Amino acid sequence: MSKILGIDYGGRRVGLALSDDGWQYAFVFKTLDFTSNTFLKDLKEICHDEKVKKIILGLPLDQNGKIGTKAQEIIDWSKKVEKILELPIILEDERFTSVMSKKLLHESGRKKKRAKGDIDQQSARLILQVYLDKQHG
C-alpha cells in the first residue's frame, strides 16, 4: 500500500498531511522547519518511510487565479524537489486554505499563537483532501 503526501509550503514552516492507503482521506501529519539544514533529507525520509507515491503541493494563486510571485517561487521549488525525491509533484490551488484552517482551529478552541504549526498541517490536509475528493468525485 502507498500514500499521498500533501504539502503546505511556507517560508519558515512546511505543513505535511498524509492520505490513507486507499487515497480517500487526508490526515494531519507534522510540520517541518523549512530553514533546517536537514529539511530535504527529512522530507525524503518521510516519503520513504510512509511509502509515498506522489506529492500534492499547495499552489497559492492570486484571487483571480493567476500565478503571482509566490506561486512562481513554489513552481520553481517543486521542480527541484521533484528531481531530488524522484516522485511526481502535483500542484493544487490552495487559495483560502490558511483562512479555513485558522477558522477550524479557532472553532476547536485552539489559541492562534500556539497553533501556527497546526495551521500549516491543517492547510496541508485541506489541500490534500481537495485533491483526493476530485479523484473520487
MIRO-162268 format. One record per atom (N, C-alpha, C, CB): residue in three letters; x, y, z. Coordinates in steps of 0.2 Angstrom, whole numbers, padded with zeros to 4 digits, always signed. Atoms other than C-alpha are relative to their C-alpha. Glycine has a CB too. Example, Ala and Ser with C-alpha at 12.3 -4.5 7.8 and 13.67 -1.06 7.14 Angstrom:
% residues 2
ALA+0004-0006+0000;ALA+0062-0022+0039;ALA+0004+0006+0000;ALA-0005+0000+0006;SER-0004-0006-0001;SER+0068-0005+0036;SER-0004+0005+0003;SER+0002+0002-0007;
END
This chain:
% residues 137
MET+0004-0006+0000;MET+0000+0000+0000;MET+0004+0006+0000;MET-0005+0000+0006;SER-0004-0006+0001;SER+0005+0018-0003;SER-0004+0006+0002;SER+0003+0001-0007;LYS+0003-0006-0002;LYS+0001+0035+0002;LYS+0001+0006-0004;LYS+0001+0002+0008;ILE-0001-0007+0004;ILE+0000+0053-0005;ILE+0001+0005+0006;ILE-0006+0002-0004;LEU-0002-0005-0005;LEU+0009+0067+0004;LEU-0003+0007-0002;LEU+0007+0000+0001;GLY+0002-0007+0001;GLY+0001+0084+0005;GLY+0005+0005+0003;GLY-0008+0002+0002;ILE-0005-0005-0002;ILE+0012+0099+0007;ILE-0003+0007+0000;ILE+0007+0000-0003;ASP+0001-0007+0000;ASP+0008+0117+0013;ASP+0007+0003+0001;ASP-0005+0002+0006;TYR-0006-0003+0000;TYR+0024+0126+0009;TYR+0000+0007+0003;TYR+0003+0001-0008;GLY+0000-0006-0003;GLY+0029+0141+0019;GLY+0007+0002+0000;GLY-0003+0000+0007;GLY-0006-0003-0001;GLY+0044+0152+0021;GLY+0004-0003+0005;GLY+0000+0007+0000;ARG-0003+0003-0006;ARG+0048+0145+0038;ARG-0002-0007+0002;ARG-0001+0005+0006;ARG+0003+0007-0002;ARG+0037+0130+0041;ARG-0003-0003-0006;ARG-0005+0001+0006;VAL+0004+0004+0006;VAL+0030+0117+0029;VAL-0004-0005+0004;VAL+0006-0004-0004;GLY+0004+0005-0003;GLY+0015+0108+0035;GLY-0001-0006-0005;GLY-0007+0003+0000;LEU+0000+0006+0003;LEU+0013+0090+0030;LEU-0007-0004+0002;LEU+0006-0005+0001;ALA+0006+0005-0001;ALA-0003+0078+0028;ALA+0001-0006-0004;ALA-0006+0004-0002;LEU+0000+0007+0003;LEU-0004+0060+0023;LEU-0007-0002-0001;LEU+0004-0005+0004;SER+0006+0003+0002;SER-0018+0051+0014;SER+0000-0007+0004;SER-0001-0001-0007;ASP+0000+0007-0002;ASP-0024+0034+0020;ASP+0003-0004-0006;ASP-0007-0002+0002;ASP-0003+0004+0005;ASP-0018+0019+0010;ASP-0005-0001-0006;ASP+0001-0007+0002;GLY+0005+0000+0005;GLY-0035+0020+0000;GLY+0000+0006-0004;GLY-0006-0002+0002;TRP+0000-0007+0003;TRP-0031+0038-0005;TRP-0007+0003+0000;TRP+0002-0001-0008;GLN+0006-0004-0001;GLN-0048+0044+0001;GLN+0000+0005+0005;GLN-0005-0005+0001;TYR+0001-0005-0006;TYR-0045+0053+0017;TYR+0007+0003+0001;TYR-0002-0003+0006;ALA-0007-0004-0002;ALA-0031+0066+0022;ALA+0000+0001+0008;ALA+0000+0006-0004;PHE-0001-0001-0008;PHE-0024+0067+0040;PHE+0006+0004+0001;PHE+0001-0007+0003;VAL-0006-0004-0002;VAL-0013+0080+0048;VAL+0006-0005+0001;VAL-0001+0005+0005;PHE-0006+0004-0001;PHE+0005+0073+0049;PHE+0005+0004+0005;PHE+0003-0002-0006;LYS-0005-0004-0004;LYS+0018+0085+0055;LYS+0002+0006-0003;LYS+0006-0004+0001;THR-0003-0007+0003;THR+0027+0102+0052;THR+0007-0001+0000;THR-0003+0006+0004;LEU-0008+0000+0001;LEU+0045+0103+0046;LEU+0002+0007+0000;LEU+0002-0004-0006;ASP-0003-0007+0001;ASP+0056+0118+0048;ASP+0004+0001-0007;ASP+0005+0001+0006;PHE-0003-0001+0007;PHE+0060+0124+0030;PHE+0007+0002+0001;PHE-0004+0004-0004;THR-0007-0003+0000;THR+0076+0133+0036;THR+0005-0005+0003;THR-0001+0006+0005;SER-0004+0005-0003;SER+0083+0117+0044;SER+0005-0002-0006;SER-0004-0006+0003;ASN-0005+0003+0005;ASN+0099+0110+0035;ASN-0002-0007-0002;ASN+0007+0000+0003;THR+0002+0007+0002;THR+0091+0093+0035;THR-0007+0000-0003;THR+0000-0004+0007;PHE+0007+0000+0002;PHE+0074+0098+0028;PHE-0001-0005-0006;PHE-0002+0007-0003;LEU+0001+0005+0006;LEU+0076+0089+0011;LEU+0001-0007+0002;LEU+0004+0002-0006;LYS-0001+0007-0003;LYS+0083+0074+0020;LYS-0005-0003+0004;LYS+0007+0000+0004;ASP+0006+0002-0004;ASP+0069+0073+0032;ASP-0006-0001-0004;ASP-0002+0006+0005;LEU+0006+0001+0005;LEU+0056+0075+0018;LEU+0001-0006-0004;LEU+0000+0006-0005;LYS-0001+0006+0004;LYS+0064+0061+0008;LYS-0001-0006+0005;LYS+0008+0000-0003;GLU+0000+0006-0005;GLU+0065+0050+0024;GLU-0008-0001+0001;GLU+0003+0002+0006;ILE+0007+0001-0001;ILE+0046+0053+0027;ILE-0003-0003-0006;ILE-0003+0007+0001;CYS+0003+0003+0006;CYS+0042+0049+0009;CYS+0002-0008+0000;CYS+0003+0004-0006;HIS-0002+0007+0000;HIS+0052+0033+0010;HIS-0004-0004+0006;HIS+0007-0001+0001;ASP+0003+0003-0005;ASP+0045+0028+0027;ASP-0007-0001+0000;ASP+0002+0003+0007;GLU+0007+0001+0001;GLU+0027+0031+0023;GLU-0002-0002-0007;GLU-0003+0007+0001;LYS+0002+0003+0006;LYS+0028+0024+0006;LYS-0004+0005-0005;LYS-0004-0007+0000;VAL+0003-0005+0004;VAL+0023+0040-0003;VAL+0001-0001-0007;VAL+0002+0007+0002;LYS+0000+0001+0008;LYS+0019+0038-0022;LYS+0000+0007-0003;LYS-0005-0005-0002;LYS+0000-0006+0004;LYS+0016+0056-0026;LYS-0002+0005+0006;LYS-0006+0000-0005;ILE+0001-0005-0004;ILE+0015+0073-0018;ILE-0005+0005-0003;ILE+0007+0004+0001;ILE+0005-0005+0002;ILE+0001+0086-0019;ILE+0003+0007+0004;ILE-0007-0001+0002;LEU-0003-0006-0003;LEU+0009+0104-0016;LEU-0005+0005-0001;LEU+0007+0001-0003;GLY+0005-0006+0000;GLY-0002+0119-0012;GLY+0003+0005-0005;GLY-0002+0003+0006;LEU-0002-0005+0005;LEU-0001+0132-0026;LEU-0004+0007+0002;LEU+0000-0001-0007;PRO+0004-0006-0002;PRO-0005+0150-0019;PRO-0002+0005-0006;PRO+0004+0004+0005;LEU+0002-0005+0006;LEU-0013+0158-0035;LEU-0003+0006+0003;LEU-0005-0004-0004;ASP+0003-0006-0002;ASP-0019+0175-0033;ASP-0008+0000+0000;ASP+0002+0007-0004;GLN+0008+0001-0001;GLN-0038+0179-0030;GLN-0003+0000-0007;GLN-0002+0006+0003;ASN+0003+0001+0007;ASN-0040+0180-0049;ASN+0002-0007-0003;ASN+0002+0006-0004;GLY-0003+0006+0002;GLY-0032+0163-0051;GLY+0006+0000-0004;GLY-0006-0003-0004;LYS-0006+0000+0004;LYS-0016+0169-0059;LYS+0006-0001+0004;LYS+0000+0008-0002;ILE-0007+0001-0003;ILE+0002+0165-0055;ILE+0003+0006+0002;ILE+0004-0005-0004;GLY-0004-0006-0003;GLY+0010+0178-0044;GLY+0007-0002+0002;GLY-0004+0003+0006;THR-0007+0001-0002;THR+0027+0179-0037;THR+0001-0006+0005;THR+0003+0006+0004;LYS+0000+0006-0004;LYS+0024+0167-0023;LYS-0001-0007-0003;LYS-0004+0001+0006;ALA+0002+0006+0004;ALA+0016+0154-0034;ALA+0006-0002-0005;ALA-0006+0001-0004;GLN-0005+0002+0004;GLN+0030+0155-0046;GLN+0006-0003+0004;GLN+0003+0007-0004;GLU-0006+0002-0004;GLU+0043+0153-0032;GLU-0002-0008+0002;GLU+0000+0004+0006;ILE+0002+0007-0002;ILE+0033+0137-0027;ILE+0001-0005-0006;ILE-0007+0000+0002;ILE-0001+0004+0006;ILE+0033+0131-0045;ILE+0007-0002-0001;ILE-0003+0003-0007;ASP-0008+0001+0001;ASP+0052+0133-0047;ASP+0002-0005+0006;ASP+0003+0006+0001;TRP-0002+0005-0005;TRP+0054+0124-0030;TRP-0002-0007-0001;TRP-0002+0003+0007;SER+0003+0006+0001;SER+0043+0110-0034;SER+0004-0004-0006;SER-0007+0000-0002;LYS-0004+0003+0005;LYS+0053+0106-0050;LYS+0007-0003+0003;LYS+0002+0005-0006;LYS-0006+0002-0004;LYS+0069+0105-0039;LYS-0001-0006+0004;LYS+0004+0005+0004;VAL+0002+0005-0005;VAL+0061+0094-0026;VAL-0002-0006-0003;VAL-0005+0003+0005;GLU+0002+0005+0004;GLU+0053+0083-0039;GLU+0006-0005-0002;GLU-0004+0002-0006;LYS-0006+0004+0002;LYS+0070+0078-0045;LYS+0004-0003+0006;LYS+0005+0005-0004;ILE-0004+0002-0006;ILE+0078+0076-0028;ILE-0004-0006+0003;ILE+0000+0005+0006;LEU+0004+0005-0003;LEU+0063+0065-0021;LEU-0001-0006-0005;LEU-0006+0003+0003;GLU+0001+0005+0005;GLU+0061+0056-0038;GLU-0008-0002+0001;GLU+0004-0006+0000;LEU+0007+0002-0001;LEU+0042+0057-0035;LEU-0004+0006-0004;LEU-0002+0000+0007;PRO+0003-0005+0003;PRO+0029+0066-0045;PRO-0003+0005+0005;PRO-0006-0003-0005;ILE+0003-0005-0004;ILE+0023+0083-0038;ILE-0006+0003-0004;ILE+0005+0005+0002;ILE+0006-0003+0003;ILE+0005+0089-0042;ILE-0001+0006+0003;ILE-0006-0005-0001;LEU+0002-0006-0003;LEU+0001+0107-0039;LEU-0008+0001+0000;LEU+0003+0006-0004;GLU+0007+0000-0002;GLU-0016+0110-0031;GLU-0001+0008+0002;GLU-0002-0005+0005;ASP+0002-0007-0002;ASP-0024+0128-0029;ASP-0002-0001+0007;ASP-0006+0002-0004;GLU+0001+0000-0007;GLU-0023+0132-0011;GLU-0003+0006+0003;GLU+0007-0001+0004;ARG+0003-0007-0003;ARG-0032+0149-0010;ARG-0005-0002+0005;ARG-0004+0003-0006;PHE+0005+0000-0006;PHE-0041+0151+0006;PHE+0001-0006+0005;PHE-0007+0000-0002;THR-0001+0006-0004;THR-0034+0135+0014;THR+0002+0003+0007;THR+0005-0005-0002;SER-0002-0002-0007;SER-0025+0145+0028;SER-0005+0003+0004;SER+0006+0005-0001;VAL+0005-0003-0004;VAL-0040+0155+0032;VAL-0005-0005+0002;VAL-0004+0005-0005;MET+0005+0006-0003;MET-0051+0139+0033;MET+0003-0003+0006;MET-0001-0005-0006;SER-0003+0004-0006;SER-0038+0131+0044;SER+0000+0004+0006;SER+0008-0001-0002;LYS+0000-0005-0006;LYS-0037+0146+0056;LYS-0007-0001+0003;LYS+0002+0007-0002;LYS+0007+0001-0003;LYS-0056+0145+0057;LYS-0002-0006+0003;LYS-0005+0001-0006;LEU+0001+0006-0003;LEU-0056+0127+0060;LEU+0003-0001+0007;LEU+0002-0006-0004;LEU-0004+0001-0006;LEU-0043+0128+0074;LEU-0003+0005+0005;LEU+0007+0002-0001;HIS+0003-0004-0004;HIS-0052+0143+0081;HIS-0006-0003+0003;HIS-0002+0007-0003;GLU+0006+0003-0002;GLU-0068+0134+0082;GLU+0001-0006+0005;GLU-0004-0003-0006;SER-0001+0005-0005;SER-0060+0120+0091;SER+0003+0002+0006;SER+0005-0005-0004;GLY-0002-0003-0006;GLY-0054+0132+0104;GLY+0008+0001+0001;GLY-0002-0005+0006;ARG-0007-0001+0000;ARG-0035+0132+0099;ARG+0002+0007+0000;ARG+0003-0004-0006;LYS-0003-0007+0000;LYS-0025+0148+0103;LYS+0004+0001-0006;LYS+0004+0001+0006;LYS-0003-0001+0006;LYS-0019+0156+0087;LYS+0008+0000+0001;LYS-0002+0007-0003;LYS-0008+0000-0001;LYS-0001+0159+0094;LYS+0003-0007+0001;LYS+0001+0004+0007;ARG-0002+0007-0001;ARG+0001+0141+0099;ARG-0001-0004-0006;ARG-0002-0003+0006;ALA+0003+0005+0005;ALA-0007+0134+0083;ALA+0004+0001-0007;ALA-0007+0001+0000;LYS-0003-0001+0007;LYS+0005+0140+0069;LYS+0002-0006-0003;LYS+0006+0004+0001;GLY-0002+0006+0003;GLY+0012+0123+0066;GLY-0007-0004-0002;GLY+0004-0004+0004;ASP+0007+0003+0001;ASP-0006+0116+0067;ASP-0003+0003-0006;ASP-0004+0000+0006;ILE+0003-0003+0006;ILE-0012+0128+0054;ILE+0003-0002-0006;ILE+0001+0008+0001;ASP-0003+0002+0006;ASP+0001+0123+0042;ASP-0002-0007-0001;ASP+0008+0000+0001;GLN+0002+0007+0001;GLN-0003+0104+0045;GLN-0007+0000-0003;GLN+0001-0004+0006;GLN+0007+0000+0002;GLN-0022+0108+0043;GLN-0001+0003-0007;GLN-0004+0005+0005;SER+0001-0002+0007;SER-0019+0118+0027;SER+0003-0006-0005;SER+0005+0006-0001;ALA-0002+0006+0004;ALA-0009+0103+0020;ALA-0005-0005+0000;ALA+0007-0003+0003;ARG+0005+0005+0000;ARG-0023+0092+0025;ARG-0006+0002-0005;ARG-0003-0001+0007;LEU+0005-0003+0005;LEU-0036+0103+0016;LEU+0002+0000-0007;LEU-0002+0007+0002;ILE-0003+0000+0007;ILE-0025+0104+0000;ILE+0000-0007-0002;ILE+0007+0003+0000;LEU+0000+0007+0002;LEU-0023+0085+0000;LEU-0007-0002-0001;LEU+0004-0004+0005;GLN+0007+0002+0000;GLN-0042+0082+0004;GLN-0003+0002-0006;GLN-0003+0002+0006;VAL+0003-0002+0006;VAL-0047+0093-0010;VAL+0002-0004-0006;VAL+0002+0008-0002;TYR-0003+0005+0005;TYR-0036+0083-0022;TYR-0003-0007+0000;TYR+0008+0000+0000;LEU+0003+0006+0000;LEU-0042+0067-0016;LEU-0008-0001-0002;LEU+0001-0003+0007;ASP+0007+0000+0001;ASP-0060+0072-0017;ASP-0001+0001-0008;ASP-0004+0006+0003;LYS+0001-0001+0007;LYS-0058+0077-0035;LYS+0002-0007-0004;LYS+0006+0005-0003;GLN-0001+0006+0003;GLN-0051+0060-0039;GLN-0005-0005+0001;GLN+0007-0003+0003;HIS+0005+0004-0002;HIS-0065+0051-0031;HIS-0007+0003-0002;HIS+0000-0002+0007;GLY+0007-0003+0001;GLY-0079+0063-0036;GLY-0003-0001-0006;GLY+0001+0007+0001;
END
